[in-house]
Amino acid sequence: MKKYNFMLMLIIMIGTLSCSTEENEYSSNQELLIGKWKRFKYGKICSSGSENVNEYSVCQQKGTITFKEDGTYIDEPYIFYNNVCETDGIYKGKWEIIDGNLYITNENMTPEKVDYFKISINFLTIGSSSSPCDNETSNSINYREFIRME
């Protein structure tokens, strides 16, 4: 019995230690958000829970958004135009997280709460309310998903 208890304690200790490295490196969503993110996929979530997901093209996946520590961001999307993959402009603004909600301020505008915001160490999903889908009356969510680059 003592051998069984010892093995159980050892497994619990190893499990606890292995989870504490990267996860605990960030103490808040704000710290998680800071960095450079690459576009990966986009989609629409209906209020019924059904989801339509698409991957960005290879060209569009070159697009990035960078959230800086000083509360500013730079969004640089890419498009395929006239057989050339090129930037579709550089957009700048400010960001802040208040009570777990992300607020984005584009140049010369008031802060806007992001309707859908999920973040983990390697994935960021932001979205906005959209027209209903699946013959429903409730709004859906259009979202973009990003992968951490740095």
N, CA, C and O atoms as a GROMACS GRO file, in nm:
protein
  600
    1MET      N    1   0.082  -0.119   0.000
    1MET     CA    2   0.000   0.000   0.000
    1MET      C    3   0.087   0.126   0.000
    1MET      O    4   0.056   0.223  -0.069
    2LYS      N    5   0.196   0.124   0.079
    2LYS     CA    6   0.285   0.239   0.084
    2LYS      C    7   0.347   0.265  -0.053
    2LYS      O    8   0.363   0.380  -0.094
    3LYS      N    9   0.381   0.157  -0.123
    3LYS     CA   10   0.440   0.169  -0.256
    3LYS      C   11   0.340   0.234  -0.352
    3LYS      O   12   0.379   0.318  -0.433
    4TYR      N   13   0.213   0.197  -0.344
    4TYR     CA   14   0.106   0.253  -0.427
    4TYR      C   15   0.089   0.403  -0.398
    4TYR      O   16   0.078   0.483  -0.491
    5ASN      N   17   0.086   0.442  -0.270
    5ASN     CA   18   0.072   0.584  -0.232
    5ASN      C   19   0.191   0.665  -0.281
    5ASN      O   20   0.174   0.778  -0.329
    6PHE      N   21   0.312   0.608  -0.269
    6PHE     CA   22   0.431   0.678  -0.315
    6PHE      C   23   0.425   0.702  -0.466
    6PHE      O   24   0.456   0.812  -0.512
    7MET      N   25   0.385   0.600  -0.544
    7MET     CA   26   0.375   0.614  -0.690
    7MET      C   27   0.270   0.718  -0.727
    7MET      O   28   0.291   0.797  -0.818
    8LEU      N   29   0.158   0.718  -0.658
    8LEU     CA   30   0.052   0.815  -0.684
    8LEU      C   31   0.101   0.957  -0.657
    8LEU      O   32   0.076   1.047  -0.738
    9MET      N   33   0.170   0.978  -0.547
    9MET     CA   34   0.224   1.111  -0.514
    9MET      C   35   0.328   1.153  -0.618
    9MET      O   36   0.332   1.270  -0.657
   10LEU      N   37   0.412   1.060  -0.662
   10LEU     CA   38   0.514   1.091  -0.761
   10LEU      C   39   0.450   1.135  -0.894
   10LEU      O   40   0.495   1.232  -0.956
   11ILE      N   41   0.345   1.065  -0.936
   11ILE     CA   42   0.275   1.101  -1.060
   11ILE      C   43   0.213   1.239  -1.048
   11ILE      O   44   0.221   1.319  -1.141
   12ILE      N   45   0.151   1.268  -0.935
   12ILE     CA   46   0.089   1.400  -0.914
   12ILE      C   47   0.194   1.510  -0.916
   12ILE      O   48   0.172   1.615  -0.977
   13MET      N   49   0.308   1.488  -0.852
   13MET     CA   50   0.414   1.590  -0.849
   13MET      C   51   0.470   1.615  -0.989
   13MET      O   52   0.492   1.730  -1.027
   14ILE      N   53   0.492   1.510  -1.066
   14ILE     CA   54   0.546   1.526  -1.201
   14ILE      C   55   0.446   1.601  -1.287
   14ILE      O   56   0.484   1.690  -1.364
   15GLY      N   57   0.318   1.566  -1.276
   15GLY     CA   58   0.214   1.635  -1.352
   15GLY      C   59   0.206   1.781  -1.318
   15GLY      O   60   0.191   1.865  -1.407
   16THR      N   61   0.217   1.814  -1.190
   16THR     CA   62   0.211   1.954  -1.148
   16THR      C   63   0.331   2.032  -1.199
   16THR      O   64   0.315   2.144  -1.247
   17LEU      N   65   0.448   1.976  -1.190
   17LEU     CA   66   0.569   2.045  -1.236
   17LEU      C   67   0.568   2.065  -1.387
   17LEU      O   68   0.612   2.170  -1.435
   18SER      N   69   0.520   1.968  -1.463
   18SER     CA   70   0.524   1.980  -1.608
   18SER      C   71   0.426   2.085  -1.659
   18SER      O   72   0.446   2.136  -1.769
   19CYS      N   73   0.324   2.118  -1.585
   19CYS     CA   74   0.227   2.219  -1.629
   19CYS      C   75   0.270   2.360  -1.592
   19CYS      O   76   0.212   2.457  -1.642
   20SER      N   77   0.369   2.373  -1.508
   20SER     CA   78   0.399   2.505  -1.454
   20SER      C   79   0.499   2.586  -1.535
   20SER      O   80   0.526   2.700  -1.499
   21THR      N   81   0.554   2.533  -1.642
   21THR     CA   82   0.658   2.606  -1.714
   21THR      C   83   0.602   2.721  -1.795
   21THR      O   84   0.610   2.836  -1.751
   22GLU      N   85   0.546   2.694  -1.912
   22GLU     CA   86   0.505   2.801  -2.002
   22GLU      C   87   0.372   2.866  -1.962
   22GLU      O   88   0.355   2.986  -1.979
   23GLU      N   89   0.278   2.786  -1.909
   23GLU     CA   90   0.146   2.839  -1.873
   23GLU      C   91   0.159   2.952  -1.772
   23GLU      O   92   0.092   3.055  -1.785
   24ASN      N   93   0.243   2.933  -1.671
   24ASN     CA   94   0.254   3.033  -1.564
   24ASN      C   95   0.346   3.148  -1.601
   24ASN      O   96   0.363   3.241  -1.522
   25GLU      N   97   0.404   3.144  -1.719
   25GLU     CA   98   0.491   3.251  -1.764
   25GLU      C   99   0.413   3.382  -1.782
   25GLU      O  100   0.468   3.490  -1.768
   26TYR      N  101   0.284   3.370  -1.813
   26TYR     CA  102   0.199   3.485  -1.836
   26TYR      C  103   0.099   3.496  -1.721
   26TYR      O  104   0.032   3.398  -1.688
   27SER      N  105   0.088   3.613  -1.662
   27SER     CA  106  -0.002   3.628  -1.549
   27SER      C  107  -0.136   3.688  -1.589
   27SER      O  108  -0.228   3.694  -1.507
   28SER      N  109  -0.150   3.733  -1.714
   28SER     CA  110  -0.276   3.794  -1.754
   28SER      C  111  -0.295   3.784  -1.904
   28SER      O  112  -0.201   3.757  -1.979
   29ASN      N  113  -0.420   3.807  -1.948
   29ASN     CA  114  -0.449   3.811  -2.091
   29ASN      C  115  -0.369   3.922  -2.158
   29ASN      O  116  -0.331   3.910  -2.275
   30GLN      N  117  -0.344   4.030  -2.085
   30GLN     CA  118  -0.268   4.142  -2.141
   30GLN      C  119  -0.128   4.097  -2.176
   30GLN      O  120  -0.078   4.129  -2.284
   31GLU      N  121  -0.063   4.024  -2.087
   31GLU     CA  122   0.071   3.974  -2.115
   31GLU      C  123   0.070   3.872  -2.228
   31GLU      O  124   0.162   3.868  -2.310
   32LEU      N  125  -0.035   3.790  -2.234
   32LEU     CA  126  -0.047   3.692  -2.342
   32LEU      C  127  -0.060   3.760  -2.478
   32LEU      O  128  -0.004   3.712  -2.577
   33LEU      N  129  -0.132   3.870  -2.483
   33LEU     CA  130  -0.161   3.938  -2.609
   33LEU      C  131  -0.037   4.002  -2.672
   33LEU      O  132  -0.025   4.008  -2.794
   34ILE      N  133   0.054   4.050  -2.590
   34ILE     CA  134   0.172   4.121  -2.640
   34ILE      C  135   0.257   4.027  -2.725
   34ILE      O  136   0.296   3.919  -2.680
   35GLY      N  137   0.284   4.070  -2.849
   35GLY     CA  138   0.365   3.990  -2.939
   35GLY      C  139   0.314   4.001  -3.081
   35GLY      O  140   0.223   4.078  -3.111
   36LYS      N  141   0.376   3.922  -3.169
   36LYS     CA  142   0.342   3.924  -3.310
   36LYS      C  143   0.263   3.797  -3.344
   36LYS      O  144   0.301   3.686  -3.307
   37TRP      N  145   0.151   3.817  -3.414
   37TRP     CA  146   0.058   3.709  -3.447
   37TRP      C  147   0.039   3.699  -3.597
   37TRP      O  148   0.028   3.801  -3.665
   38LYS      N  149   0.033   3.577  -3.649
   38LYS     CA  150   0.015   3.551  -3.792
   38LYS      C  151  -0.129   3.504  -3.817
   38LYS      O  152  -0.182   3.422  -3.743
   39ARG      N  153  -0.190   3.557  -3.923
   39ARG     CA  154  -0.323   3.512  -3.961
   39ARG      C  155  -0.319   3.363  -3.996
   39ARG      O  156  -0.225   3.317  -4.061
   40PHE      N  157  -0.420   3.291  -3.952
   40PHE     CA  158  -0.423   3.147  -3.976
   40PHE      C  159  -0.554   3.103  -4.040
   40PHE      O  160  -0.554   3.043  -4.147
   41LYS      N  161  -0.666   3.134  -3.975
   41LYS     CA  162  -0.795   3.096  -4.031
   41LYS      C  163  -0.901   3.197  -3.990
   41LYS      O  164  -0.879   3.282  -3.903
   42TYR      N  165  -1.015   3.187  -4.054
   42TYR     CA  166  -1.127   3.275  -4.024
   42TYR      C  167  -1.255   3.195  -4.034
   42TYR      O  168  -1.258   3.089  -4.097
   43GLY      N  169  -1.360   3.245  -3.974
   43GLY     CA  170  -1.483   3.169  -3.979
   43GLY      C  171  -1.602   3.244  -3.925
   43GLY      O  172  -1.594   3.363  -3.894
   44LYS      N  173  -1.711   3.171  -3.913
   44LYS     CA  174  -1.837   3.227  -3.865
   44LYS      C  175  -1.899   3.124  -3.772
   44LYS      O  176  -1.909   3.006  -3.806
   45ILE      N  177  -1.940   3.170  -3.653
   45ILE     CA  178  -2.007   3.084  -3.556
   45ILE      C  179  -2.152   3.129  -3.547
   45ILE      O  180  -2.180   3.243  -3.511
   46CYS      N  181  -2.244   3.039  -3.580
   46CYS     CA  182  -2.387   3.070  -3.570
   46CYS      C  183  -2.433   3.053  -3.425
   46CYS      O  184  -2.369   2.982  -3.347
   47SER      N  185  -2.541   3.118  -3.389
   47SER     CA  186  -2.590   3.107  -3.252
   47SER      C  187  -2.631   2.964  -3.218
   47SER      O  188  -2.637   2.929  -3.100
   48SER      N  189  -2.659   2.881  -3.318
   48SER     CA  190  -2.692   2.740  -3.296
   48SER      C  191  -2.569   2.659  -3.256
   48SER      O  192  -2.580   2.547  -3.207
   49GLY      N  193  -2.450   2.719  -3.278
   49GLY     CA  194  -2.325   2.649  -3.247
   49GLY      C  195  -2.257   2.594  -3.371
   49GLY      O  196  -2.141   2.554  -3.365
   50SER      N  197  -2.327   2.593  -3.484
   50SER     CA  198  -2.262   2.546  -3.607
   50SER      C  199  -2.155   2.646  -3.648
   50SER      O  200  -2.166   2.766  -3.620
   51GLU      N  201  -2.052   2.598  -3.715
   51GLU     CA  202  -1.938   2.683  -3.747
   51GLU      C  203  -1.889   2.655  -3.888
   51GLU      O  204  -1.885   2.540  -3.933
   52ASN      N  205  -1.852   2.762  -3.958
   52ASN     CA  206  -1.794   2.752  -4.091
   52ASN      C  207  -1.652   2.807  -4.079
   52ASN      O  208  -1.633   2.925  -4.048
   53VAL      N  209  -1.551   2.722  -4.104
   53VAL     CA  210  -1.411   2.760  -4.085
   53VAL      C  211  -1.337   2.752  -4.218
   53VAL      O  212  -1.355   2.657  -4.294
   54ASN      N  213  -1.253   2.853  -4.244
   54ASN     CA  214  -1.170   2.856  -4.365
   54ASN      C  215  -1.028   2.894  -4.327
   54ASN      O  216  -1.006   2.975  -4.237
   55GLU      N  217  -0.931   2.836  -4.397
   55GLU     CA  218  -0.792   2.875  -4.377
   55GLU      C  219  -0.759   2.990  -4.472
   55GLU      O  220  -0.804   2.991  -4.587
   56TYR      N  221  -0.681   3.085  -4.423
   56TYR     CA  222  -0.632   3.190  -4.511
   56TYR      C  223  -0.540   3.130  -4.616
   56TYR      O  224  -0.479   3.025  -4.592
   57SER      N  225  -0.530   3.194  -4.732
   57SER     CA  226  -0.438   3.148  -4.837
   57SER      C  227  -0.294   3.165  -4.788
   57SER      O  228  -0.269   3.234  -4.689
   58VAL      N  229  -0.201   3.103  -4.857
   58VAL     CA  230  -0.059   3.116  -4.821
   58VAL      C  231  -0.019   3.263  -4.819
   58VAL      O  232   0.055   3.307  -4.731
   59CYS      N  233  -0.067   3.339  -4.917
   59CYS     CA  234  -0.036   3.482  -4.922
   59CYS      C  235  -0.094   3.554  -4.800
   59CYS      O  236  -0.024   3.629  -4.733
   60GLN      N  237  -0.222   3.531  -4.772
   60GLN     CA  238  -0.287   3.600  -4.661
   60GLN      C  239  -0.224   3.563  -4.527
   60GLN      O  240  -0.227   3.643  -4.433
   61GLN      N  241  -0.168   3.443  -4.518
   61GLN     CA  242  -0.104   3.401  -4.393
   61GLN      C  243   0.026   3.477  -4.365
   61GLN      O  244   0.082   3.464  -4.257
   62LYS      N  245   0.073   3.554  -4.462
   62LYS     CA  246   0.188   3.642  -4.437
   62LYS      C  247   0.147   3.764  -4.354
   62LYS      O  248   0.231   3.831  -4.295
   63GLY      N  249   0.017   3.791  -4.350
   63GLY     CA  250  -0.034   3.904  -4.274
   63GLY      C  251  -0.016   3.885  -4.124
   63GLY      O  252  -0.034   3.774  -4.072
   64THR      N  253   0.019   3.992  -4.056
   64THR     CA  254   0.043   3.985  -3.912
   64THR      C  255  -0.027   4.099  -3.840
   64THR      O  256  -0.062   4.202  -3.899
   65ILE      N  257  -0.045   4.078  -3.711
   65ILE     CA  258  -0.086   4.186  -3.623
   65ILE      C  259   0.006   4.179  -3.503
   65ILE      O  260   0.028   4.072  -3.447
   66THR      N  261   0.060   4.294  -3.463
   66THR     CA  262   0.153   4.301  -3.352
   66THR      C  263   0.095   4.389  -3.243
   66THR      O  264   0.064   4.506  -3.267
   67PHE      N  265   0.080   4.333  -3.124
   67PHE     CA  266   0.033   4.408  -3.008
   67PHE      C  267   0.155   4.442  -2.924
   67PHE      O  268   0.227   4.354  -2.878
   68LYS      N  269   0.177   4.572  -2.904
   68LYS     CA  270   0.296   4.618  -2.833
   68LYS      C  271   0.264   4.646  -2.686
   68LYS      O  272   0.150   4.671  -2.648
   69GLU      N  273   0.369   4.641  -2.606
   69GLU     CA  274   0.357   4.664  -2.462
   69GLU      C  275   0.302   4.802  -2.428
   69GLU      O  276   0.240   4.820  -2.324
   70ASP      N  277   0.326   4.900  -2.516
   70ASP     CA  278   0.281   5.037  -2.488
   70ASP      C  279   0.133   5.060  -2.519
   70ASP      O  280   0.085   5.173  -2.513
   71GLY      N  281   0.060   4.952  -2.553
   71GLY     CA  282  -0.084   4.965  -2.580
   71GLY      C  283  -0.117   5.003  -2.723
   71GLY      O  284  -0.229   5.044  -2.751
   72THR      N  285  -0.022   4.989  -2.814
   72THR     CA  286  -0.049   5.016  -2.956
   72THR      C  287  -0.042   4.884  -3.033
   72THR      O  288   0.012   4.784  -2.985
   73TYR      N  289  -0.099   4.887  -3.153
   73TYR     CA  290  -0.089   4.769  -3.239
   73TYR      C  291  -0.064   4.812  -3.383
   73TYR      O  292  -0.093   4.925  -3.421
   74ILE      N  293  -0.010   4.719  -3.460
   74ILE     CA  294   0.012   4.739  -3.604
   74ILE      C  295  -0.046   4.616  -3.674
   74ILE      O  296  -0.005   4.503  -3.647
   75ASP      N  297  -0.139   4.639  -3.765
   75ASP     CA  298  -0.202   4.532  -3.841
   75ASP      C  299  -0.156   4.545  -3.986
   75ASP      O  300  -0.173   4.650  -4.048
   76GLU      N  301  -0.098   4.438  -4.039
   76GLU     CA  302  -0.046   4.441  -4.176
   76GLU      C  303  -0.101   4.321  -4.254
   76GLU      O  304  -0.036   4.216  -4.262
   77PRO      N  305  -0.220   4.335  -4.313
   77PRO     CA  306  -0.278   4.224  -4.391
   77PRO      C  307  -0.213   4.214  -4.528
   77PRO      O  308  -0.160   4.312  -4.580
   78TYR      N  309  -0.217   4.095  -4.587
   78TYR     CA  310  -0.167   4.072  -4.722
   78TYR      C  311  -0.280   4.023  -4.812
   78TYR      O  312  -0.373   3.956  -4.766
   79ILE      N  313  -0.272   4.058  -4.940
   79ILE     CA  314  -0.369   4.012  -5.041
   79ILE      C  315  -0.294   3.965  -5.165
   79ILE      O  316  -0.179   4.003  -5.189
   80PHE      N  317  -0.361   3.883  -5.243
   80PHE     CA  318  -0.307   3.840  -5.372
   80PHE      C  319  -0.375   3.925  -5.477
   80PHE      O  320  -0.496   3.912  -5.500
   81TYR      N  321  -0.300   4.014  -5.542
   81TYR     CA  322  -0.356   4.110  -5.636
   81TYR      C  323  -0.269   4.113  -5.762
   81TYR      O  324  -0.148   4.130  -5.753
   82ASN      N  325  -0.330   4.097  -5.879
   82ASN     CA  326  -0.257   4.094  -6.006
   82ASN      C  327  -0.141   3.994  -6.003
   82ASN      O  328  -0.030   4.025  -6.046
   83ASN      N  329  -0.170   3.875  -5.952
   83ASN     CA  330  -0.071   3.767  -5.943
   83ASN      C  331   0.049   3.799  -5.856
   83ASN      O  332   0.156   3.741  -5.872
   84VAL      N  333   0.032   3.892  -5.762
   84VAL     CA  334   0.139   3.929  -5.671
   84VAL      C  335   0.083   3.929  -5.528
   84VAL      O  336  -0.024   3.982  -5.503
   85CYS      N  337   0.157   3.869  -5.436
   85CYS     CA  338   0.122   3.874  -5.295
   85CYS      C  339   0.183   4.001  -5.237
   85CYS      O  340   0.305   4.017  -5.235
   86GLU      N  341   0.096   4.091  -5.190
   86GLU     CA  342   0.147   4.220  -5.141
   86GLU      C  343   0.068   4.265  -5.019
   86GLU      O  344  -0.043   4.220  -4.994
   87THR      N  345   0.129   4.356  -4.945
   87THR     CA  346   0.062   4.410  -4.828
   87THR      C  347  -0.059   4.494  -4.872
   87THR      O  348  -0.057   4.561  -4.975
   88ASP      N  349  -0.163   4.488  -4.791
   88ASP     CA  350  -0.285   4.562  -4.819
   88ASP      C  351  -0.294   4.682  -4.725
   88ASP      O  352  -0.402   4.719  -4.680
   89GLY      N  353  -0.181   4.743  -4.697
   89GLY     CA  354  -0.176   4.860  -4.609
   89GLY      C  355  -0.124   4.824  -4.472
   89GLY      O  356  -0.108   4.706  -4.437
   90ILE      N  357  -0.099   4.926  -4.396
   90ILE     CA  358  -0.057   4.910  -4.257
   90ILE      C  359  -0.153   4.993  -4.173
   90ILE      O  360  -0.168   5.113  -4.194
   91TYR      N  361  -0.217   4.926  -4.078
   91TYR     CA  362  -0.318   4.992  -3.994
   91TYR      C  363  -0.268   4.995  -3.851
   91TYR      O  364  -0.222   4.895  -3.797
   92LYS      N  365  -0.279   5.112  -3.790
   92LYS     CA  366  -0.230   5.130  -3.654
   92LYS      C  367  -0.342   5.175  -3.563
   92LYS      O  368  -0.441   5.234  -3.607
   93GLY      N  369  -0.326   5.146  -3.437
   93GLY     CA  370  -0.425   5.189  -3.340
   93GLY      C  371  -0.378   5.157  -3.199
   93GLY      O  372  -0.260   5.130  -3.175
   94LYS      N  373  -0.473   5.159  -3.107
   94LYS     CA  374  -0.444   5.131  -2.966
   94LYS      C  375  -0.530   5.015  -2.920
   94LYS      O  376  -0.634   4.985  -2.979
   95TRP      N  377  -0.486   4.950  -2.815
   95TRP     CA  378  -0.560   4.840  -2.756
   95TRP      C  379  -0.550   4.846  -2.605
   95TRP      O  380  -0.454   4.901  -2.550
   96GLU      N  381  -0.649   4.788  -2.538
   96GLU     CA  382  -0.642   4.770  -2.394
   96GLU      C  383  -0.739   4.659  -2.354
   96GLU      O  384  -0.838   4.633  -2.422
   97ILE      N  385  -0.707   4.594  -2.244
   97ILE     CA  386  -0.794   4.490  -2.190
   97ILE      C  387  -0.851   4.543  -2.059
   97ILE      O  388  -0.776   4.579  -1.968
   98ILE      N  389  -0.983   4.548  -2.051
   98ILE     CA  390  -1.053   4.594  -1.932
   98ILE      C  391  -1.149   4.484  -1.889
   98ILE      O  392  -1.234   4.442  -1.967
   99ASP      N  393  -1.134   4.437  -1.766
   99ASP     CA  394  -1.219   4.330  -1.712
   99ASP      C  395  -1.226   4.209  -1.805
   99ASP      O  396  -1.333   4.150  -1.823
  100GLY      N  397  -1.113   4.172  -1.865
  100GLY     CA  398  -1.107   4.056  -1.951
  100GLY      C  399  -1.156   4.078  -2.093
  100GLY      O  400  -1.152   3.986  -2.176
  101ASN      N  401  -1.202   4.199  -2.124
  101ASN     CA  402  -1.252   4.233  -2.258
  101ASN      C  403  -1.148   4.314  -2.334
  101ASN      O  404  -1.084   4.402  -2.278
  102LEU      N  405  -1.130   4.283  -2.462
  102LEU     CA  406  -1.037   4.354  -2.548
  102LEU      C  407  -1.108   4.472  -2.613
  102LEU      O  408  -1.216   4.457  -2.670
  103TYR      N  409  -1.046   4.589  -2.604
  103TYR     CA  410  -1.096   4.710  -2.671
  103TYR      C  411  -0.992   4.755  -2.772
  103TYR      O  412  -0.873   4.765  -2.742
  104ILE      N  413  -1.039   4.782  -2.894
  104ILE     CA  414  -0.951   4.826  -3.003
  104ILE      C  415  -0.992   4.967  -3.042
  104ILE      O  416  -1.111   4.997  -3.056
  105THR      N  417  -0.893   5.054  -3.059
  105THR     CA  418  -0.918   5.190  -3.107
  105THR      C  419  -0.838   5.208  -3.235
  105THR      O  420  -0.715   5.208  -3.233
  106ASN      N  421  -0.908   5.224  -3.347
  106ASN     CA  422  -0.841   5.255  -3.473
  106ASN      C  423  -0.801   5.401  -3.470
  106ASN      O  424  -0.847   5.477  -3.385
  107GLU      N  425  -0.716   5.442  -3.562
  107GLU     CA  426  -0.672   5.581  -3.565
  107GLU      C  427  -0.793   5.675  -3.572
  107GLU      O  428  -0.883   5.656  -3.653
  108ASN      N  429  -0.795   5.775  -3.485
  108ASN     CA  430  -0.898   5.879  -3.480
  108ASN      C  431  -1.039   5.826  -3.451
  108ASN      O  432  -1.136   5.882  -3.500
  109MET      N  433  -1.052   5.720  -3.373
  109MET     CA  434  -1.184   5.666  -3.340
  109MET      C  435  -1.193   5.640  -3.190
  109MET      O  436  -1.093   5.646  -3.118
  110THR      N  437  -1.313   5.611  -3.145
  110THR     CA  438  -1.334   5.578  -3.004
  110THR      C  439  -1.311   5.428  -2.982
  110THR      O  440  -1.324   5.349  -3.076
  111PRO      N  441  -1.277   5.389  -2.860
  111PRO     CA  442  -1.253   5.247  -2.832
  111PRO      C  443  -1.378   5.162  -2.859
  111PRO      O  444  -1.490   5.202  -2.827
  112GLU      N  445  -1.356   5.046  -2.920
  112GLU     CA  446  -1.465   4.953  -2.949
  112GLU      C  447  -1.435   4.819  -2.884
  112GLU      O  448  -1.326   4.765  -2.900
  113LYS      N  449  -1.534   4.766  -2.810
  113LYS     CA  450  -1.516   4.636  -2.747
  113LYS      C  451  -1.523   4.527  -2.854
  113LYS      O  452  -1.612   4.527  -2.939
  114VAL      N  453  -1.427   4.436  -2.850
  114VAL     CA  454  -1.427   4.322  -2.940
  114VAL      C  455  -1.531   4.223  -2.888
  114VAL      O  456  -1.526   4.184  -2.771
  115ASP      N  457  -1.625   4.183  -2.974
  115ASP     CA  458  -1.736   4.098  -2.931
  115ASP      C  459  -1.693   3.957  -2.891
  115ASP      O  460  -1.754   3.895  -2.804
  116TYR      N  461  -1.588   3.907  -2.954
  116TYR     CA  462  -1.543   3.770  -2.929
  116TYR      C  463  -1.392   3.773  -2.912
  116TYR      O  464  -1.320   3.813  -3.004
  117PHE      N  465  -1.342   3.730  -2.796
  117PHE     CA  466  -1.200   3.738  -2.765
  117PHE      C  467  -1.159   3.614  -2.686
  117PHE      O  468  -1.204   3.594  -2.573
  118LYS      N  469  -1.074   3.532  -2.747
  118LYS     CA  470  -1.017   3.414  -2.680
  118LYS      C  471  -0.867   3.417  -2.702
  118LYS      O  472  -0.819   3.449  -2.811
  119ILE      N  473  -0.793   3.384  -2.597
  119ILE     CA  474  -0.647   3.386  -2.611
  119ILE      C  475  -0.586   3.274  -2.527
  119ILE      O  476  -0.633   3.242  -2.418
  120SER      N  477  -0.480   3.216  -2.582
  120SER     CA  478  -0.398   3.120  -2.509
  120SER      C  479  -0.253   3.152  -2.544
  120SER      O  480  -0.227   3.253  -2.610
  121ILE      N  481  -0.162   3.070  -2.502
  121ILE     CA  482  -0.021   3.099  -2.529
  121ILE      C  483   0.008   3.111  -2.678
  121ILE      O  484   0.082   3.200  -2.720
  122ASN      N  485  -0.051   3.024  -2.759
  122ASN     CA  486  -0.018   3.022  -2.901
  122ASN      C  487  -0.129   3.062  -2.995
  122ASN      O  488  -0.104   3.076  -3.115
  123PHE      N  489  -0.252   3.082  -2.946
  123PHE     CA  490  -0.364   3.113  -3.034
  123PHE      C  491  -0.441   3.235  -2.984
  123PHE      O  492  -0.463   3.253  -2.864
  124LEU      N  493  -0.482   3.318  -3.080
  124LEU     CA  494  -0.561   3.437  -3.052
  124LEU      C  495  -0.680   3.436  -3.148
  124LEU      O  496  -0.662   3.420  -3.269
  125THR      N  497  -0.800   3.452  -3.095
  125THR     CA  498  -0.919   3.460  -3.178
  125THR      C  499  -0.994   3.587  -3.142
  125THR      O  500  -1.028   3.609  -3.026
  126ILE      N  501  -1.019   3.671  -3.242
  126ILE     CA  502  -1.098   3.792  -3.221
  126ILE      C  503  -1.209   3.797  -3.325
  126ILE      O  504  -1.190   3.757  -3.440
  127GLY      N  505  -1.324   3.844  -3.283
  127GLY     CA  506  -1.436   3.847  -3.375
  127GLY      C  507  -1.537   3.954  -3.342
  127GLY      O  508  -1.531   4.018  -3.237
  128SER      N  509  -1.630   3.972  -3.434
  128SER     CA  510  -1.733   4.073  -3.416
  128SER      C  511  -1.869   4.014  -3.451
  128SER      O  512  -1.880   3.917  -3.526
  129SER      N  513  -1.970   4.075  -3.394
  129SER     CA  514  -2.107   4.033  -3.418
  129SER      C  515  -2.142   4.054  -3.565
  129SER      O  516  -2.100   4.152  -3.627
  130SER      N  517  -2.220   3.960  -3.620
  130SER     CA  518  -2.255   3.964  -3.761
  130SER      C  519  -2.401   3.923  -3.779
  130SER      O  520  -2.468   3.884  -3.682
  131SER      N  521  -2.448   3.930  -3.900
  131SER     CA  522  -2.586   3.893  -3.929
  131SER      C  523  -2.610   3.745  -3.898
  131SER      O  524  -2.517   3.665  -3.902
  132PRO      N  525  -2.735   3.709  -3.867
  132PRO     CA  526  -2.767   3.570  -3.834
  132PRO      C  527  -2.736   3.474  -3.948
  132PRO      O  528  -2.732   3.513  -4.065
  133CYS      N  529  -2.714   3.348  -3.912
  133CYS     CA  530  -2.695   3.243  -4.012
  133CYS      C  531  -2.778   3.122  -3.972
  133CYS      O  532  -2.836   3.119  -3.863
  134ASP      N  533  -2.785   3.023  -4.058
  134ASP     CA  534  -2.864   2.902  -4.035
  134ASP      C  535  -3.012   2.932  -4.009
  134ASP      O  536  -3.075   2.864  -3.928
  135ASN      N  537  -3.066   3.033  -4.076
  135ASN     CA  538  -3.207   3.072  -4.061
  135ASN      C  539  -3.244   3.105  -3.917
  135ASN      O  540  -3.356   3.077  -3.873
  136GLU      N  541  -3.150   3.163  -3.843
  136GLU     CA  542  -3.175   3.200  -3.704
  136GLU      C  543  -3.202   3.349  -3.694
  136GLU      O  544  -3.183   3.423  -3.791
  137THR      N  545  -3.246   3.392  -3.577
  137THR     CA  546  -3.272   3.534  -3.556
  137THR      C  547  -3.162   3.601  -3.474
  137THR      O  548  -3.148   3.723  -3.478
  138SER      N  549  -3.083   3.523  -3.401
  138SER     CA  550  -2.974   3.579  -3.320
  138SER      C  551  -2.851   3.602  -3.406
  138SER      O  552  -2.825   3.529  -3.501
  139ASN      N  553  -2.775   3.704  -3.370
  139ASN     CA  554  -2.653   3.735  -3.444
  139ASN      C  555  -2.551   3.622  -3.434
  139ASN      O  556  -2.552   3.544  -3.340
  140SER      N  557  -2.464   3.616  -3.532
  140SER     CA  558  -2.353   3.522  -3.535
  140SER      C  559  -2.224   3.599  -3.506
  140SER      O  560  -2.227   3.720  -3.483
  141ILE      N  561  -2.113   3.529  -3.506
  141ILE     CA  562  -1.982   3.591  -3.483
  141ILE      C  563  -1.891   3.560  -3.602
  141ILE      O  564  -1.870   3.443  -3.635
  142ASN      N  565  -1.838   3.663  -3.666
  142ASN     CA  566  -1.731   3.647  -3.765
  142ASN      C  567  -1.600   3.662  -3.690
  142ASN      O  568  -1.582   3.759  -3.616
  143TYR      N  569  -1.508   3.569  -3.709
  143TYR     CA  570  -1.383   3.576  -3.633
  143TYR      C  571  -1.262   3.550  -3.721
  143TYR      O  572  -1.271   3.495  -3.831
  144ARG      N  573  -1.146   3.592  -3.667
  144ARG     CA  574  -1.016   3.562  -3.726
  144ARG      C  575  -0.932   3.496  -3.620
  144ARG      O  576  -0.932   3.538  -3.504
  145GLU      N  577  -0.859   3.393  -3.660
  145GLU     CA  578  -0.771   3.325  -3.565
  145GLU      C  579  -0.626   3.347  -3.607
  145GLU      O  580  -0.592   3.341  -3.725
  146PHE      N  581  -0.543   3.371  -3.508
  146PHE     CA  582  -0.401   3.399  -3.529
  146PHE      C  583  -0.317   3.299  -3.452
  146PHE      O  584  -0.361   3.242  -3.352
  147ILE      N  585  -0.194   3.278  -3.500
  147ILE     CA  586  -0.096   3.194  -3.432
  147ILE      C  587   0.020   3.284  -3.390
  147ILE      O  588   0.066   3.368  -3.467
  148ARG      N  589   0.067   3.265  -3.266
  148ARG     CA  590   0.179   3.344  -3.216
  148ARG      C  591   0.306   3.318  -3.298
  148ARG      O  592   0.342   3.203  -3.323
  149MET      N  593   0.373   3.426  -3.337
  149MET     CA  594   0.500   3.415  -3.408
  149MET      C  595   0.617   3.444  -3.314
  149MET      O  596   0.721   3.380  -3.323
  150GLU      N  597   0.600   3.540  -3.226
  150GLU     CA  598   0.704   3.575  -3.129
  150GLU      C  599   0.644   3.637  -3.007
  150GLU      O  600   0.716   3.674  -2.914
   0.00000   0.00000   0.00000
